[in-house]
Amino acid sequence: MYPIKSSGRFYNARLIVGWLLITFFVALPIVKINGQPAVLIDFIHRKFALFGQTFYPTDTFLLLLFMVGTILSVIIGTAFLGRVWCGWGCPQTVYLEFVYRPIERWLEGPEHVRRRRDTSPMNLDTFLRKAVKFVLYLLISFALANIFVSYFVGWDHLLDWMQGSPFDNLGFFLLMAGTTALMLFDFGYFREQMCCIACPYARMQSVLLDKDSMIVSYDPNRGEPRAKRGKKVLQQEAEGLIEAKGDCIDCAACVRTCPTGIDIRNGLQLECIACTQCIDACDHIMDSIGKPRGLVRYTSEHEVEGTPTKIIRPRTIIYTTLILAIFVALFSLLAMRDPINVNVGRSVGAPYIQMTPQEIANRIRFRVQNQGGQEITFTIKALSPTNAKVIVAGPPVTKLAGGEMKRVDTFVTVPNEVFSGSDQVPAKFEVTFSNGYKVASDFTLLGPSVKK
């Protein structure tokens, strides 16, 4: 494809939004909030940092609510604004239109020059231009791939790894290399085929859109019948000397600028990514021939048909209600989330140990997770049975760094007579933290049933 750049009010707005999003993408794994990267998806240590909040496997329901809320946000955005995400926020569009294609135009010239170079026999000048272009593409893809990997390992770790051998962290090095190759292939060759062939969102739009959704559309009521003509003929039409045609002069500027190669005048199409380049191109033509802007514009199918657009309708009410309910539940659960998580479980091995003829021991493991950002210490004691003792396999006081999780193995000993008439006895343990927080946990101790 050789889409012509069409500057205008929408292009300028998209340029600002695009570079803000690029800055946002680069900054998220680098900027720290509460001692953690703004976004960190650490599968190895099983923790996820999102804007100052750290989530762990025990927060699966919270993560589920967040993901469902994010998906619903895309759905409701589509119901109101159509494929605004594709044209304004999708990394495929943002990086292609504002990073890779500008480099291509800078090195190889405007689209008509590049087309001529590509269709002519290869010469030294063309080869050198393309070689420099792909070297720059490779460097940019490499940088973006490293930033992508930093979302999973943290920026600090990534900087340390860069100074060492790739074989020290071979898995992540291969991930970075593979991501670099995919980006180079995508932005250097695949391009619009990602939107037209590979992306499933385009195929979902028929379900997500309705006739009141805002789309980029051509107005056939105003533009038809279209006909090629110059300013002289248009002036004669304006003076009533000849029969007036539609405002569309069939210049095909909207087609030449489209990055997916469609003709917007054929109506809503799967390949349209709502990038608004056809709006800027058509507005420029309308300005030059003295016609009002808006022949191609943001509108709805109902508005084009002469029916007012309905913003409030059943699907938008349902989507809005659902997303509000989900995010209210999410923030409520976040506010109520305990700063420390304690889980008590039985260690692998025999259900109990006969320590002495008079004493039984249960091996119990305490899983303690500090979900805050400050270092704390904690101790464990038994509240019941009253004569139970907790023996920690290690220091009696244990430290936990911010976000750290530790498993503490213990032996809980009780006298034989505790199991009088039963082989199970309820117990309660208390974990006390240096910040004053306490967690009480119930557990069942096992032992031999002692007859009275």
MARLO-824806 format. One record per residue: residue in three letters; x, y, z of N, C-alpha, C, O, CB in turn. Coordinates in steps of 0.02 Angstrom, whole numbers, plus 50000, padded with zeros to 5 digits. Glycine has a CB too. Layout:
// residues N
ALAXYZXYZXYZXYZXYZ
...
// end
This chain:
// residues 452
MET500424994150000500005000050000500445006350000500985006450030499535000050061
TYR500195011549966500555017849963500075023449983499935027849942500845019049892
PRO499835023550045499355028750065499695035650070500235036250099499035026950132
ILE499365040550042499625047350044499465050550111498905049950136499335051649985
LYS499945053950140499825057450203499355063350192499455067450147500495059850233
SER498825063650233498345069250229498345072950295498035070750343497625066650211
SER498695078550296498715082550358498055086350366497715088050317499315087450357
GLY497885087650428497265091250442497125091050516497545088850555496685088350403
ARG496545093350535496385093850607496375087050641496605086450697495705097250616
PHE496125081850607496105075250638496795072150640496975068950690495625070750600
TYR497185073050587497865070350588498275073450644498635069950680498215071550520
ASN498225079950652498605083350705498385080950774498805079950818498515090950699
ALA497735080050782497495077550847497745070350859497955068750914496715077750850
ARG497715066150807497955059250814498705059050827498945054750864497785055250752
LEU499075063750797499805064050808499955065450882500395062250911500125069450763
ILE499585070050912499695071650982499505065751026499875063751071499275077851003
VAL498915062851012498695057051051499185051251043499345047851091497985054851030
GLY499405050150981499865044550968500515045051007500745040151036500005044150895
TRP500815050951007501455051651042501355051751118501805049851155501805058051020
LEU500785053951141500635053251213500585045951232500825043851285499975056951231
LEU500265041951189500205034751203500885031251200501025026851240499725031551153
ILE501315033351152501985030451148502375032051212502715027751240502365033051085
THR502335038351233502675040351295502405036351354502785034251398502585047851308
PHE501755035351355501435031551409501685024351409501845021651462500665031651400
PHE501725021351350501955014451343502675013651367502835008851402501905012151271
VAL503105018351350503805018051370503875019251445504305016251477504215023151330
ALA503465023751472503545025751542503275020551592503535020051647503215032351554
LEU502765016851573502415012451621502875007551658502815006951719501885008551586
PRO503345004051623503774999451661504355002951696504704999851736504044994251615
ILE504465009451682505035013051710504835017051772505165016851823505345017651658
VAL504275020751766504035024851822503795020351879503445015451867503475029651798
LYS503985022051939503795017951997503265021452039503295027552050504405016352041
ILE502795017552063502265019852108502265015252168502195009152160501565020052073
ASN502355017952228502395013952289502955008752285502885003152309501725010452303
GLY503505010752254504085006252251504055000952198504534997052191504175002952316
GLN503505000652159503434995652106503344999252039503095004852038502834990852121
PRO503534995951983503384998951918502635000251911502234996551940503634994451861
ALA502455005251874501745006751864501375000751837500804999451857501655012751817
VAL501694996951793501414990651768501964985351767502484986351736501094991451697
LEU501844979851801502314974251801501914967751800501494966651844502794974451863
ILE502044963551750501694957151744502204951651755502474948851708501334956351674
ASP502344950151818502884945651837502604938651848502374936851902503234948151902
PHE502614934551794502354927751799502794923251842502534918851877502284924751729
ILE503444924451840503904920051877503774920551952503724915451986504624921851862
HIS503724926651977503604927652049502864928352065502674929552122503974933752074
ARG502454927552015501724927452022501454933752057501114933352108501504921252061
LYS501634939452029501354945652055501264950551997501634950451948501814948652110
PHE500774954852004500594959651952500504966451984500084967352028499944957451914
ALA500894971251961500844978051987500464982351937500644982551878501554981052001
LEU499944985751960499544990151918499424996651954499014997052000498874986751899
PHE499795001851935499695008651959499665009052035499195011852064499045011451929
GLY500175006252067500235006752140499925001052178500035000452238499935013052162
GLN499524996852146499224991052177499584984852154499704983952094498474990652162
THR499754980352201500074974152184499584968452194499264967852246500714972952226
PHE499514964252143499054958652145499444952152145499974951552115498564958952086
TYR499164947252181499474940652188498984935352166498404936852152499704939452261
PRO499204928952161498734923752141498114923352185497584921152162499084917052143
THR498164925552248497574925552291497074930952271496514930952295497784926652363
ASP497284935552226496844940952203496554939352134496414943952095497224947652202
THR496474932952120496234931052053495564934352036495464936551980496164923452049
PHE495124934752085494464937652071494524945052054494164947652011493994936752132
LEU494974948552088495084955652073495354956552002495134960951965495574958852124
LEU495834952351983496114952651915495574950951863495554953951809496704947851908
LEU495134946251880494594944551835494134950451824493934951951768494204938451861
LEU493954953851879493534959751873493864965151831493534968451791493364962451943
PHE494514966051841494884971151802494864969451728494744973851686495604971651827
MET494994963151711495004961151640494314961751609494244964251552495264953951634
VAL493794959551645493114960151618492924967551610492614969351560492614956551665
GLY493124971651658492984978851653493344982051594493054986351560493204982351717
THR493964979851580494334982451523494004980551457493934984651412495064979951525
ILE493794974151452493454971851391492794975551381492634977651325493324964251394
LEU492424976451435491794980151430491904987451411491494990451377491404979751496
SER492474990351432492634997251414492724997851338492495002651308493264999651450
VAL493054992851308493134992751235492454992051201492324995251151493614987051214
ILE492034987651229491374986451199490944992751202490624994551153491024980651234
ILE490934995951261490515001951266490805007651225490425011751198490445004051340
GLY491465008051220491775013051178491585012051105491475016851068492525013051185
THR491545005651084491345004151015490615005851004490435008450951491474996751000
ALA490185004351053489475005851046489355013251037488915015350998489085003251107
PHE489745017451072489655024651066490045027651008489775031450968489875028051131
LEU490685025751002491145029250956491415024850900491875026850864491725032050995
GLY491125018950891491355014650837492075012250848492275010950905491315018350771
ARG492455011750795493135008950800493645014450815494175014850784493325005350735
VAL493475018650863493935024050882494595021250908495115024350899493605028750935
TRP494575015450941495185012350966495655010650909496255011950914495015005951006
CYS495395007950854495815006050798496175012050768496775011650754495405002550744
GLY495815017450759496115023150724496525027650768496965031250744495585027150694
TRP496395027550834496715032450878497165029350931497645032450953496185036550912
GLY497025023150952497395020551009497765014050998498215012351036496945019551064
CYS497595010250945497905003750935498655004550919498825008550876497554999950878
PRO499095000750953499815001350938499975000150865500445003050838500204996450980
GLN499594995750831499714994450760499665000950720500095002350679499224989250733
THR499145004750733499045011050696499535016450720499825019950679498335013550705
VAL499605017050786500015022450814500745021850790501025026750766499985022250890
TYR501035015950797501745015250778501845015350703502335018150678502025008650807
LEU501375012450666501455012350593501405019350564501815021350523500925007850562
GLU500895023250586500775029750555501225035250582501355040050546500055031650566
PHE501465034650643501835040150673502565038650688502935042950711501495042350736
VAL502785032450675503495030750684503785027850620504255030550592503575025650743
TYR503495022250597503805018650541503685022150474504155022950436503535011650539
ARG503075024050459502945027250394503295033950386503545035350331502205028050384
PRO503325038250437503715044450429504445043150411504735046850371503675048550492
ILE504745037950440505435036250422505465034150349505915036150313505705030550468
GLU504985030250327504955028050257504895033950210505245034250159504375023150247
ARG504445038650226504365044550182504995048850181505185051750130503765048750205
TRP505325049250239505925053250244506485050350201506845054150168506155053750317
LEU506565043850200507115040650164506955039250091507385039850048507315034250198
GLU506335037250076506165035050008505735039949970505595038949911505815028450012
GLY505525045350003505145050449968504395049349972504165044550003505355050649897
PRO504005053849941503275053149941503055046549909503455042949879502965059049904
GLU502415045149916502155038649895502245037349820502425031749801501415038149912
HIS502135042449777502215041249706502945039849687503085036149640501955047349667
VAL503405042949725504115041649712504295034649736504665030949702504565046949748
ARG504035032749793504185026149820503885020649775504205015449765503915025349892
ARG503295021849749502985016949704503425016049642503535010449618502265019149684
ARG503685021649616504115021249556504755017449571504995013449531504275028249530
ARG505045018749631505655015249650505525007649655505935003649633505925017949717
ASP504945005849685504804998849697504644995049632504774989049627504214998149744
THR504374998449583504204995149520504774995449468504734992249416503584998249491
SER505294999249483505864999649438506394994649458506404992349515506165006849437
PRO506844992949413507404988449431507814991249489507914997249493507864987149370
MET508034986849532508424988949590509084992149568509444989449526508564982949636
ASN509234997949597509875001149585510195002749653509895001549705509795007649541
LEU510805005549651511175006749712510815011649758510785010649819511875009349696
ASP510535016949728510185022049769509595018949806509505019949866509955027849724
THR509185015149770508595011849801508815006949855508515006549908508175008349748
PHE509345003049839509584998049887509815001349952509644999150006510154993949856
LEU510215006749946510475010050005509915013150047509915012750108510975015449985
ARG509425016150013508865019150049508475013850088508305014750147508395022750001
LYS508345008250056507975002850089508394999750144508124997850197507754997550038
ALA509034999050133509474996150184509475000450247509414997950303510184995250157
VAL509565007050238509555011650295508875011450330508835011550391509725018850273
LYS508345011150290507665010950319507585004750364507335005350420507135010850263
PHE507784998950340507684992850379508164992450438508004989250489507774986750335
VAL508744995650433509194995950492508855000150546508864998250605509884999050473
LEU508565005850527508205009950576507595006250603507455006550663507985016650544
TYR507245002750560506674998750582506894993450634506554992350684506324995250522
LEU507474990350620507724985150665507904988150733507744985250785508344981750635
LEU508224993950733508424997250796507804999250836507784998250897508865003350783
ILE507305002050803506695004150838506324997950864506084997950921506235008250791
SER506284992750823505944986650845506304983450904505994980850950505894981550787
PHE506974983750902507374981050958507234984951022507154981951075508134981350942
ALA507204991551017507064995751076506364994351103506274993651164507145003151059
LEU505884993951059505194992651081505124985751110504754984751158504704993451023
ALA505494980851083505464974051109505754973751180505494970151222505844969251063
ASN506294977551192506574977751260506094980951309506024978651366507244981551260
ILE505754986151288505254989251331504684984351345504444983951401504974995751299
PHE504484980651293503964975551302504184970351353503784968451396503804972251235
VAL504794967951349505044962851396505074965751467504954962151515505744960351375
SER505224972251473505264975251539504594975151576504584975751637505524982351534
TYR504054974551539503394973851572503354967351612502944966751658502834974151519
PHE503764962451594503724955851625504284954651676504224950251719503744950551573
VAL504824958551672505394957351717505564963451759505924962851808506004955151678
GLY505324969351740505514975551774506104978851740506554975451716505684974151848
TRP506094985351737506604989151702507294988351734507794987751699506414996551700
ASP507324988251801507964987651835508304980951819508904980751805507874988251911
HIS507914975551820508194969051803508424968851731508954966051715507684963551815
LEU508034971951687508214971951616508884975451604509294973151565507664975251574
LEU508984981151638509614984751630510204980551654510734980551624509594991451669
ASP510104976851709510634972451733510784966851683511354965151670510444969351802
TRP510254964051655510354958551607510694960951543511074957151513509674955451590
MET510564967151523510894969751463511644969951469512004969651419510634976651447
GLN511884970451530512604970951542512934964051548513544963551552512744975051604
GLY512524958751548512794952051555512724948151490512544950951438512444948351611
SER512864941751493512814937451435512084935651421511714934551469513234931051445
PRO511884935251358511204933151342511044926151369510464924651382511094933251268
PHE511554921951376511444915151399511264914851474511024909751498512054910851386
ASP511384920351510511194920451581510444920651590510174918251640511514926351616
ASN510094923551541509364923851542509104922351472508804926551439509114930951567
LEU509244916251451509124914451381508384914851362508224917051306509384907351369
GLY507944912951407507224913051391506984919951374506634920951325506834910251449
PHE507174924851416506954931751403507314934751343507034938951308507064936051466
PHE507934932651332508294935051273507944932651210507884936451161509024932751275
LEU507734926351209507374923751151506704927151142506484928351086507274916151158
LEU506364928751199505734932451195505844939251163505454941451120505424933251265
MET506374942651184506524949251156506704948751082506474952851042507094952551195
ALA507104943751064507304942850994506694941150951506624943850896507834937350988
GLY506264936750976505664935050938505194940950930504904941850877505304929350973
THR505124944950983504694950850979504984955950929504614959050891504614954151048
THR505644956750929505964961150881505824958950809505654962950766506714961450893
ALA505894952450797505774949850730505044950750709504904952450651505964942350727
LEU504584949550755503874950250738503694957550723503314958950677503434947650796
MET503984962150763503844969250751504134971450684503814975150646504134973550807
LEU504744969150668505054970950605504644968350546504544971850497505774968150601
PHE504394962150552503984959250500503324962950494503094964450439503864951850513
ASP503014964450550502354967650550502394974650521502034976250473502074968050622
PHE502824978950549502844985950527503234986950462503144991950428503144990150582
GLY503664982150445504044982850384503694979750324503814981850267504704979650392
TYR503264974750335502954971350278502204970150287501814972150243503304964750267
PHE501994967050343501304964750350500804970550352500294970450318501234960450412
ARG500944975350393500604981850397499834981250398499554978550445500814986050339
GLU499504983950345498764984250345498444977350346497854976650364498534987950284
GLN498824972150328498544965350330498394963150402497964958950413499024960450298
MET498744966150450498584964750520497874966750536497514963150570499074968350567
CYS497664972650512496984975150525496464971550482495914970250505496954982650512
CYS496634969950420496154967150373496084959650379495554956850364496344968950302
ILE496614956250400496614948850400496664945850470496264941550489497184946350357
ALA497154948250509497324944850571496914947050632496754943050675498034945850586
CYS496744953550635496424956150696495704953750702495304954850656496454963850697
PRO495514950550758494814948250765494324953850780493724953050772494784943050820
TYR494584959550803494134965050823493724967550764493144969450772494544970850854
ALA494024967550704493664969850645493054965450632492534967950611494124969850584
ARG493124959050645492574954450633492044954750688491484952350679492824947450626
MET492224957750744491744958450799491324964850792490814965550825492104958450866
GLN491544969450749491214975950747490484975450726490074979550747491584980550701
SER490314970550684489614969850663489164968250722488564969850721489554964550610
VAL489444965150773489064963550834489064969550881488554970950914489344957350869
LEU489624973050886489694978450935489394984950911489184989050952490424979550950
LEU489354986050845489084992250818488334991650806488074986250796489434994150753
ASP488004997350808487314997750783487255004150742487755007650731486794997650842
LYS486665005650719486585011250673486645018050707486645023150674485915010850639
ASP486705018050774486805024350811487525025250833487695030350863486345024550871
SER487955020350819488665020950836488995025950789488835026350730489025014150833
MET489465029850817489825034750775490335031150732490745027150757490165040150820
ILE490325032550667490795029550620491045034950573490765040450570490455023750580
VAL491585033450537491805037750483491405035850422491445030050399492585037150471
SER491035040450395490575038750340490535044250288490615050250302489875037350368
TYR490415042150228490275046650171489525047950169489125043550181490525043450102
ASP489345054150153488645056050150488405055750077488515060550040488535063150180
PRO488075050250057487865049749987487305054649969487235056449911487635042649972
ASN486915056650019486375061450004486655068049979486345071449938485945062650067
ARG487235069850004487545076049983488025075049925488095079349882487915079250041
GLY488365069349923488895068349874488665065649807489005066749757489385063749901
GLU488095062149804487875059149742487365063549705487005067349736487565052249756
PRO487345063049639487795059049597488475062249590488525068249577487485057949527
ARG488975058349599489655060949594489865061749521489605058349477490155056349630
ALA490315066349509490565067349441491205071349443491285075949483490035071049397
LYS491675069449399492305073149395492175079849361491875080149307492845069049355
ARG492395085349392492325091849362492775096849398492955095749456491595094249363
GLY492955102249363493395107249391493005113149418492385113149422493885109549338
LYS493375118349437493065124149468492605127849420492105130749441493605128949494
LYS492775127849355492355131349307491655128349303491155131849303492685131349237
VAL491635121649300490985118249298490615119149363490005120049364491085110749282
LEU490975118849418490655119849484490355126849489489815127749518491165118749540
GLN490705131749460490435138549461489805139049420489325142349440490965143549435
GLN489795135749363489195135649321488605132349358488035134549353489325132149255
GLU488755126949395488235123649434487965128349488487365128749499488515117249467
ALA488425131949521488215136549574487775142149547487325144549581488825139449609
GLU487905144249484487515149749453486885147149421486485151049395487935153349402
GLY486775140549423486175137749393486195137149318485665136149287485605141649413
LEU486775137849288486825137549215486785130349190486545129249134487485140649192
ILE486995125649231486945118649213486675114849273486685117349329487625115749189
GLU486445108849260486165104849315486715103049365487255100849346485835098349288
ALA486565104149428487055102849481487115095349497486615091749499486865106749545
LYS487715093249507487855086349529487965086449604487875091549637488475083249491
GLY488155080649631488305080249702488965083649718489345085449673488335073049725
ASP489105084649782489725088149803490345084149789490895086949784489695089949876
CYS490285077449783490875073249770491095074249697490715073149651490725065749784
ILE491725076349689491985077449621492395071349597492755071749547492425083749619
ASP492325065749633492635059449613493385060149604493675057449557492315056849549
CYS493705063849650494435064849646494825058949673495425058349660494625071149683
ALA494485054649713494795048649743495335050349794495755046149810495095044349689
ALA495325056549821495815058249873495705053949935496185052049969495755065749892
CYS495075052249950494925048150009495185041050000495365037750048494175047950022
VAL495215038749937495455031949923496225031849926496515027249954495215029549854
ARG496545036949897497275037049895497585037749965498155035549976497515042849851
THR497225040650012497505041650079497355036050127497635035750181497255048150107
CYS496895031550108496675026350155497235021250166497485018350118496045022850128
PRO497425019950229497975015150242497785007850231498225003550228498215016050312
THR497135006450224496934999550209496664998850138496444993450119496404997250258
GLY496675004350099496515004050028495785003450010495625001149955496864998350000
ILE495325005450055494615004950039494355011550011494685016650015494215002850102
ASP493755011249984493395017149961492835018450011492345014750012493125016349888
ILE492905023650052492425025050104491735026450075491235025950111492655030950146
ARG491695028150011491055029649980490625023449969490045023949952491165033149914
ASN490925017549980490545011349973490195009250038489905003850041491005005749951
GLY490215013550088489875012050151490335008850202490935008150191489295007550139
LEU490055007050260490435004050314490724997350293490374993050267489995003050377
GLN491384996550303491734990550282492164987950338492404991650381492154991850220
LEU492274981450337492674978050388493374981050392493654981550447492724970550373
GLU493654983150336494344985550335494424992650361494984994850373494624985150265
CYS493884996350369493935003250392494145003450466493815000450508493265006950383
ILE494695006950481494945007350549494795014050581495055015650634495695006050550
ALA494375018050549494165024550576494755029050592494775032350644493735023550639
CYS495255029050548495855033150560495755040450541496175044650558496445030250520
THR495195042150508494995048950490495435052150436495355058050422495015053250552
GLN495895048450405496305051450353495875053550294496015058550261496855046650330
CYS495345049750280494895051550224494515057950241494345061750195494405045850209
ILE494375059250304494035065550323494485071450308494265076350277493835065450398
ASP495115071050330495575076550317495685077550242495715083250219496245075150350
ALA495735072050204495835072650131495235075950098495315080350056495965065750100
CYS494645073750117494035076550086493915083750107493715087950066493425072250104
ASP494045085350171493965092250193494425096950154494225102550137494125092850269
HIS495025094750139495495098850100495215100150030495265105750004496185095450095
ILE494935094949999494635095749933494035100449935493955104749892494435088949903
MET493615099549987493025103849993493235111150002492915115749974492575101550052
ASP493755112350041494005119250050494235122149983494115128049969494585119350101
SER494565118049943494855120549880494325122049827494445126049783495345115549853
ILE493735118849832493215120049781492635124149809492125125049776492945113449754
GLY492735126749871492235131149899491605127749924491075130849928492045136149850
LYS491645121449941491075117649968491175116850044491735116950069491005110749934
PRO490625116150081490685115250153491015108450170490925103550134489995115750187
ARG491375108350225491685102150248491145097250271490565099050281492185103550305
GLY491355090950280490895086050309490585081150260490135077450279490365089450344
LEU490815081150197490565076150151490755069150176490355064450172490855077350079
VAL491355068550202491565062650241491675065050312492055069850323492215059150210
ARG491345061950359491375064550428491225059150478491025053550460490885070450437
TYR491325060750542491085056550596490325057350600490085062950609491425058350664
THR489965051950594489235052150598488985045150614489385040750631488935054850530
SER488345044150610488055037450620487655035650558487465040050519487615037250684
GLU487515029250551487115027050494486415030150496486135031950444487065019450492
HIS486145030750556485485033850562485495041150540485035043450506485235033350634
GLU486025044750559486065051750540486125052650465485825057150436486655055150576
VAL486515048250434486585048550361485905047250328485755050050275487105043350337
GLU485505042850358484845041250331484315046550348483745045950327484615034550356
GLY484515051650387484055056950403483705056150470483245059950485483555057450351
THR483915051250510483615050050576484105052350630484695050950625483435042550586
PRO483875055950681484335058250734484675052450769484385047050779483955062450786
THR485305053450787485685048450823485445047950895485355053050929486435049950821
LYS485325041850918485125040650988485735038651028486025033351017484575035250992
ILE485925042851075486495041151119486275036151172486625031251185486785047451151
ILE485695037551203485435033051255484975028051221484445029751195485065037051310
ARG485195021751223484815016351193484935010051234485395009951275485005015251119
PRO484545004651225484594998851269485304996151279485504994851335484174993351243
ARG485684995251225486344992251233486814996851271487224994351311486644990551165
THR486785003351261487235007851297487035008151371487475008751415487215014951267
ILE486395007651386486175007451456486425001151490486675001451546485395007851461
ILE486354995451456486574989051485487334989051494487574987151548486364983151440
TYR487704991151443488434991251448488664995851504489094994051543488744993451381
THR488365001851508488565006651559488425004051629488835004751674488205013351548
THR487835000951637487654998151703488144992651723488364992351780486934995351702
LEU488304988251676488764982751691489454985251710489754982951758488814978051631
ILE489714990051671490394992451684490434996251750490924995751786490644996851627
LEU489905000051766489895003551830489874998551887490224999351937489295008251835
ALA489464993351880489414988251933490084984651943490284983352000488864983151916
ILE490414983151888491054979551893491584983851926491944981451970491294977351823
PHE491644990151906492164994351935491994996452007492454997552047492275000451892
VAL491354997152023491174998352093491374992352136491654993152190490414999752100
ALA491234986252111491434980252147492194979752153492454977952206491154973952112
LEU492554981352099493284980952099493584985752151493994983652192493564982652030
PHE493374992152150493664996952196493444995652268493804997152315493475004052175
SER492844992952277492614991252344493034985552373493234985752432491874989252343
LEU493164980452332493574974852355494294977052367494624974552413493544969152305
LEU494544981552326495214984152338495264987852404495754987252440495424988852280
ALA494734991752419494744995552482494704990852542494974992452595494155000452483
MET494374985252534494294980552590494844975252592494864971252639493624977152585
ARG495284975152543495794969952540496274970552599496514975952615496174970352475
ASP496414964952630496884964852686497584966352662497794963952609496864958052722
PRO497964970352701498654971952680499124965952685499664965852655498924977552721
ILE498894960952722499314954952732498864948852722498304948652747499654954852802
ASN499124943952687498754937752675499094931952711499694930952704498684936352599
VAL498704928252749498974922552785498564916352766497954916452769498954923752863
ASN498924911052747498594904752731498934899152771499554898752772498624903252655
VAL498534894952802498804889552844498644882852811498074881552793498514889852916
GLY499154878752803499054872152771499494866952803499974868552839499204872552697
ARG499334860752790499724855152819500324853652775500254853352714499274848852827
SER500894852552804501494850852767501444843652742501064839552769502114851752810
VAL501824842152690501824835452661502154830652710502664832152741502194835252593
GLY501854824752717502134819752762501594816452805501004816752788502654822852807
ALA501784813452858501314810052903500824815152932501014820952943501684806352959
PRO500194813152944499704817852971499904820553040499724826153057499024814652974
TYR500264816653079500504818953144501104814853164501234809553135499944818653198
ILE501474817253213502074813853237502014812853312501844817553349502724817953219
GLN502164806753335502164805353408502854807353434503334803453430502014797753423
MET502904813553460503544816153481503804812453543504374810153544503494823653497
THR503384811753593503534808053655502894804253673502374805553643503764812853714
PRO502924799853719502304796253739501754801053761501164799253758502454791353795
GLN501924806953782501414811653806501274817453758500854821653773501624814353872
GLU501624817853700501564823853659501504822053584501864817753558502174828353670
ILE501024825453551500894824653479501094831053443500984836553468500144822853466
ALA501384830353382501564836253343501254835853273501224830453243502344836853336
ASN501004841453249500764842153180501234846853143501424852153168500024844953179
ARG501424844853083501834849253041501374853853001500984851552960502304845052994
ILE501434860353013500994865252982501414870552948501924872852974500514868453035
ARG501194872452889501544877552850501114883852847500524883652828501714875052778
PHE501404889552866501074896152862501344899752801501944900852794501184900352927
ARG500874901452757501054905352697500854912552711500254914152715500714902452632
VAL501354916952718501234923952738501474928452682502044928052659501584925652806
GLN501024932852661501194937352605501074944552626500524946452647500774935652543
ASN501594948652618501554955752633501324959352569501704960052521502234958652657
GLN500694961552568500414964752509500504972252509500234975752467499684963052503
GLY500894974652559501044981852562501744983152535502064978652509500984984452633
GLY501974989252543502614991152515503174991752567503754992652548502554997552480
GLN503014991352632503504992252685503714985552715503324980852718503224996752739
GLU504344985252738504584979252771504254978352839504174983252875505354979352778
ILE504074972252855503764970752920504064964352947504374960452911502994970152914
THR503974963253012504154956953044503524953953074503024957453085504714957953098
PHE503554947453087502954944253116503164938353160503694935453152502464941953061
THR502714936653206502794930753249502144926753248501614929453233502964932853323
ILE502204920253264501624915753262501534912653331502014910453363501714910253208
LYS500914912553355500774909153418500104905653413499684907253371500774914253477
ALA500004900753458499374897053460498914900153513499124901353569499494889553475
LEU498294901353493497794903853541497404898153573497214898453631497304908653506
SER497294892853535496964886953561497204880853522497374881353463496174887653557
PRO497224874953555497104873653626497594877653670498134879553648497154866153641
THR497404878753732497804883153776498504880353789498964884253802497444884053842
ASN498574873853786499234870853799499614869153736500094865253738499154864653841
ALA499424872053679499784870853616500384875453610500374881053635499314871953555
LYS500904872953579501514876853568501694876753494501604871753459502094874053611
VAL501944882453470502164883053400502924883553399503214888153427501834889253365
ILE503234878753365503964878653358504134880153285503984876153241504274871753382
VAL504434886053273504594888153205505254885053184505744885253221504624895853199
ALA505264882153124505874879253097506304884953069506334885953009505714873953041
GLY506644888553113507034894253094506984899653147506774898153203506814896953025
PRO507174905953130507124911353179506404912253203505944911753162507394917853149
PRO506294913653267505604914553292505264920753263504654921053260505614914953367
VAL505674925853243505394931853213505614932053140506204931453125505634938353251
THR505134932753095505274932353024505154939052991504664942453007504854926952991
LYS505594940952944505524947352908505194946152841505284940952809506204950752899
LEU504814951252820504504951152754504604957952721504394963052748503744949452758
ALA504934958052664505004964352626504334966052593503884961852590505574963752573
GLY504274972052569503674974052535503534969652475503964968952432503714981252513
GLY502934966752472502744962352418503014955252423502874951152380502974965252355
GLU503404953752476503704947152482503224942052512502784943752551504334947552524
MET503314935752492502924930252520503414925052548503914923352515502454927152467
LYS503264922452607503684917252637503244911552662502674912552683504114920052694
ARG503534905552658503214899652687503614897752749504214896352745503184893752635
VAL503264897552804503594896152868503364889252893502774888252906503434901652922
ASP503824884552898503664877852923503704877852998504174880453028504144872552893
THR503214874753029503184874553103502984867553126502704863553088502684879853129
PHE503134866253189502864860453224502404863053279502614867053321503444855853254
VAL501784860753279501304862653331501224856653377500954851453356500614864953300
THR501434857353439501414851753486500854852653536500734858253560502084851053522
VAL500524847153552499994847153602500044840653642500304835653616499274847853569
PRO499814840553705499814834353744499334829153715498864830953680499634835753817
ASN499474822853729499044817353705498324818253726497864816753687499304810753730
GLU498204820553787497524820753813497074825653776496464825553784497534822553886
VAL497374830053736496964834653696496504830753649495954832953634497404839453656
PHE496734824853626496344820853579495904815853614495754810553587496804817353531
SER495694817353674495274812853713494594811953678494204816653673495174815653785
GLY494464805853654493824804353623493784806353550493254805053520493284807653660
SER494294809353519494264811453449494974811953421495454813453456493904818253442
ASP495024810553356495674811153323495764817953289496244818953252495774805553273
GLN495294822553300495334829353271495174834453325494694833653363494854830053211
VAL495564839753327495464845153377495504851853341495994853053306495994844653435
PRO495014856253350495064862953319495594867153354495684866853415494384866553323
ALA495954870953313496484875353340496414882253308496124883053255497194872253327
LYS496694887153343496704894053316497394896953325497684896453379496164898553351
PHE497654899953273498314902953274498264910453260497814912753225498784899553224
GLU498724914153289498744921353277499434923353252499944921653282498564925253343
VAL499434926953196500064929653168500054937153182499614940753159500134928153091
THR500554939453220500584946453240501154949953203501714947453200500684947153317
PHE500994955853174501474959353133501714965753168501384968453211501164961153065
SER502314967953148502624973753180502234980253169502324985053206503334974553155
ASN501804980453119501404986453107500754986353147500324990653137501254987053033
GLY500684981453191500084981053233499534976753205499024975653238499834987853245
TYR499614974353144499084970353113499124963253139499664960453148499154970453035
LYS498534960253150498494953353174498014949453130497494951953109498274953153248
VAL498194943053118497764938653080497674932253119498154928953138498074937253009
ALA497034930453131496874924253165496634919153114496214920753072496334925353221
SER496894912953119496714907753070496524901353108496854899453156497294906353021
ASP495984898253084495764891953113496084886153075496214886653015494994891353111
PHE496204880653112496504874753082496294868653124496094869353181497284875353076
THR496364862853094496184856653130496814852453141497164850653094495654852553090
LEU496944850853204497514846653222497294839353222496744837753243497804848753292
LEU497754834953199497604827853196498034824153247498594826153262497734825053125
GLY497774818653272498134814553320497774808053335497244806753307498244818353385
PRO498064803953377497734797553395497144798853442497194802953487498224792553427
SER496614795253432496034795953477496204792353542496314786353544495374792953444
VAL496224796153596496414793453662495774792053701495364796453712496874798453701
LYS495694785753722495104783953761495154786553832495684786353863494994776553762
LYS494584788953858494584791453927494634785553976494644786654036493934795553940
// end
